[in-house]
Amino acid sequence: MGNNTNPSYLFLKGNTYYFNRHVPRDVRSYYKSNRVIICLKTKQRFEALRAANSIAQRLEDYWLSLRISNIDIPGLHLLRDNLDHVSKSSCVKLSEALEVYLRLKGTSKIRHFTWVLRGTLSM
């Protein structure tokens, strides 16, 4: 794509440049108006072009995200609706994890170490 020096979305009103862009039909339901009009607050054509190109790119990116959010996800019907039926037997209780930890790490520690950890969990 070349640099468009006369974009259709840039216009001059008085001495000030404005950005003017139609909202595409497929994303129009997200907007209150069919157009996006923004004052660029500049009298300099070069600054207006740079700002307009930046706004146009951001709008294109946003519109693409809206379009993507509305498409069907392939294989969506294969995803689980509710994970409650997943086996909970693989879950480890905190007390069991403590016992394993104490068995593996607490053997060379003082008795106080074991007492402090057990007291913390019972609070």
C-alpha positions in Angstrom: 0.0 0.0 0.0 1.3 3.4 -0.9 1.1 6.5 1.1 -2.3 8.1 0.3 -1.7 11.9 0.4 -5.3 12.8 -0.3 -7.4 10.4 1.8 -11.1 10.7 1.5 -11.5 10.8 5.4 -9.6 14.1 5.8 -11.3 17.4 5.2 -10.7 21.1 6.0 -13.3 23.1 7.7 -12.3 26.7 8.0 -8.6 26.5 8.9 -8.8 23.2 10.8 -8.6 19.7 9.6 -11.1 17.0 10.5 -11.1 13.2 10.3 -14.3 11.9 8.7 -14.9 8.2 8.2 -18.0 6.0 7.5 -18.6 3.2 9.9 -18.8 -0.1 8.0 -22.2 -1.7 8.0 -21.1 -4.9 9.7 -20.0 -3.0 12.9 -22.5 -0.1 12.7 -24.6 -1.6 15.4 -21.9 -0.8 17.9 -22.1 2.9 17.1 -24.6 5.7 17.7 -23.8 7.3 14.4 -22.9 6.1 10.9 -19.8 8.3 10.8 -16.8 9.0 13.0 -15.9 12.7 12.8 -13.0 13.9 14.9 -11.4 17.4 15.0 -7.7 16.9 14.5 -6.9 20.4 16.1 -4.4 21.3 13.5 -4.0 23.7 10.6 -1.0 21.8 9.2 -1.8 19.3 6.5 1.2 17.1 7.2 0.2 16.8 10.9 -3.4 16.2 9.9 -2.4 13.4 7.5 -0.3 11.7 10.1 -3.1 11.9 12.8 -5.8 10.8 10.3 -3.7 7.8 9.2 -3.1 6.9 12.9 -6.8 7.2 13.7 -7.8 5.2 10.6 -5.4 2.4 11.5 -6.7 2.2 15.1 -10.3 2.1 13.8 -9.5 -0.6 11.4 -7.8 -2.6 14.2 -10.8 -2.1 16.5 -13.3 -3.0 13.7 -11.3 -6.2 13.0 -11.5 -7.1 16.7 -15.3 -6.6 16.6 -15.6 -8.8 13.5 -13.5 -11.5 15.0 -15.5 -11.5 18.2 -18.6 -12.2 16.2 -17.4 -15.2 14.2 -18.2 -18.7 15.3 -15.3 -20.5 16.9 -14.5 -23.8 15.1 -15.2 -26.8 17.4 -17.0 -24.7 19.9 -19.6 -27.5 20.3 -16.8 -29.8 21.5 -15.9 -27.6 24.6 -17.3 -28.6 27.9 -20.1 -26.5 29.3 -19.7 -27.4 32.9 -16.5 -28.7 34.5 -18.3 -30.0 37.6 -18.4 -33.5 36.2 -14.6 -33.6 35.9 -13.2 -36.1 38.3 -12.2 -34.5 41.5 -10.1 -37.5 42.7 -7.1 -35.9 41.1 -7.4 -32.9 43.4 -5.1 -33.0 46.4 -6.3 -31.7 49.8 -4.2 -29.1 51.5 -3.7 -31.4 54.5 -2.5 -34.2 52.2 -0.1 -31.8 50.6 1.2 -30.7 54.0 1.9 -34.3 54.9 3.8 -35.0 51.7 5.8 -31.8 52.2 6.7 -32.6 55.8 7.6 -36.1 54.9 9.9 -34.9 52.1 11.3 -31.7 53.5 10.7 -31.8 57.2 12.7 -34.9 58.1 15.9 -33.0 58.9 14.1 -30.0 60.4 13.5 -29.4 64.1 10.2 -30.5 65.7 9.2 -26.9 66.0 9.1 -26.6 62.2 6.4 -29.3 62.0 4.5 -27.8 64.9 4.4 -24.3 63.4 3.2 -25.5 60.0 0.5 -27.7 61.5 -0.6 -24.9 63.8 -0.8 -22.5 60.8 -3.2 -24.8 58.9 -5.5 -25.4 61.8 -6.2 -21.7 62.3 
